[in-house]
Amino acid sequence: MELLIKNLGSIRNNNQTIDLTKKFYTFIGYNNSGKTLVSQLLWTIFNHDNIRKFSENTQIDSLVIDPEKPIKINQELIDEILNKFSRFIEKEVVNTYNLDASIKETIIGSNKLIFQADIKEFKDKSFRSTFVVDNDLEYLQISKGKGSLTINIKEPNIPEKVFDQIPRDFFERAKPSKESVIISSVITVLLSQTEDTFFIPASRSFFPVFYQYIYEIERNKRSEYNRRLQELIENIDDDSDTNKNIFKRLQEQLPKRSYTEPMNKVIESLYSLNTKKEIN
């Protein structure tokens, strides 16, 4: 799925779309060119609470649900969902920007966002979600296979004894409607989004400060690992198989460099810019 921003802050008459299926975005530009606005806009789009809020409060006319049949997705349905999602985000993003109430309406009236997605994008992906109430009570299962345009919804039978602990009317109010579940599923699939999104405003001092922060996290993890390893050595058991299993589990928990590796590459790239420069 792609996003076309036609009017947002200093961005005017733009024809460059943003691919919303990526996992990482970096915006580089002059001061006041709209970098922060676009970054916060993406955070607003990917935010799970916003997707849930939209799906629970939106009526899609072309979405017809027959309890006895799977739900078929077509281009008309996708277009209607995305058109309404555009209007929702145009209004919701002003809350992300934390604007003064006196200028909110002006901003809302000028925003122009267009989501674009072909039905093939939806067809080529698969997903499966389970919805629960009271932490572990499954009441709805929704799934779609790769290459299919059909969404299947299954409602497991709820044991009557459950309602001895959870009032039936509370249960009915707590669970979302099938319509909202389908709407949120379509958006989530098109966004290829399964993790929570975070937004980090960057500056000239961003890289060294952020690197120091991540390094501190990694150092604490490794200190904890060393402590547990020392504890294991001090309490070594005669049973070699037991020790082998414990060592194996500890090895699996050894802190990886997944956090620091991307930043390492950035720092190395920055330093490499001056490797051929002669020093006077």
Summary of the structure (lengths in Angstrom):
residues: 280
radius of gyration: 24.8
end to end distance: 51.1
largest distance: 83.4
contacts: 655
relative contact order: 0.11
helix: 50%
strand: 14%
